[in-house]
Amino acid sequence: PLEQFSILPLIPMKLGNLYFSFTNPSLFMLLTLSLVLLFVHFVTKKGGGNSVPNAWQSLVELIYDFVLNLVNEQIGGLSGNVKQKFFPCISVTFTFSLFRNLQGMIPYSFTVTSHFLITLGLSFSLFIGITIVGFQKNGLHFLSFSLPAGVPLPLAPFLVLLELIPHCFRALSLGIRLFANMMAGHSSVKILSGFA
C-alpha cells in the first residue's frame, strides 16, 4: 500500500549464491552524500570565506556551532583536545542524518531511514566504534562507568553486568526509534493525503 517504502533493485548483481544489488536506498544514500559534499564544497571553497558571510555560509556555521556545542556539553570530563577528536565523527553523522531526513521529505523520493536494517546498521556501527575507542583509551577501566561511587567490591561484577545489558540495548533502541519515527511520520502523511 505504501509504495514509498518498497526496496527496488536497480542494478541486480549475483555472485554465486550471494545476491547483491544496487537498490533505491543505495542510490538515495549516494545522492545525499553527494549533496552534502557539494554543499560543503561550494560554501567553503577558496574565496568563499568573505568577511560578511552569505546565507549559506551562515547555515554551515550554524550547523558547525550546534554540533560543536553538542560535543562540548555531552562529552564531560575530558579536555578540549580530546573532545575535538570526536567532533568529526559526530559532525559527519549529524549532517548526513539531517540531509538524509530532509531529502526524505521531497515528494517521490525515498526515505532511507524508514528501513529498520539501515537504522540498525547505523546505530550498531556507531555503538561498536564508540565501544572500541572506549576500550582502547581506558582498557577494562571502561567498564567502571557503570559503577556508582562506594560500591562494595563483591557487588561490582554483578552491577557491571546489570549495567552492561541496558548499555548494549541502547544501540537497538536508537535504531528502532529512528525507524519508527520516520515510518510513522511518512505513513501518516501518506494516509492523510489520501483523504484529500
Long-range contacts (C-beta under 8 A, 24 or more apart in sequence): 2-186, 2-187, 2-190, 4-110, 4-111, 4-114, 4-186, 4-190, 5-111, 5-114, 5-115, 5-183, 5-186, 7-115, 24-110, 25-110, 25-112, 25-115, 25-118, 27-110, 28-100, 28-103, 28-109, 28-110, 28-112, 29-100, 29-112, 31-103, 32-96, 32-99, 32-100, 32-103, 32-112, 33-96, 35-99, 35-103, 36-95, 36-96, 36-99, 39-99, 63-94, 63-95, 63-98, 64-91, 67-91, 67-94, 67-95, 70-94, 89-129, 93-122, 93-126, 101-182, 104-182, 104-186, 111-182, 111-186, 113-178, 113-179, 113-182, 114-179, 114-182, 114-183, 114-186, 115-179, 116-175, 116-176, 116-179, 119-174, 119-175, 119-176, 119-178, 119-179, 119-182, 120-171, 120-172, 120-175, 120-176, 120-179, 121-175, 122-175, 122-178, 123-171, 123-172, 123-174, 123-175, 123-178, 124-171, 124-172, 124-175, 126-171, 127-168, 127-170, 127-171
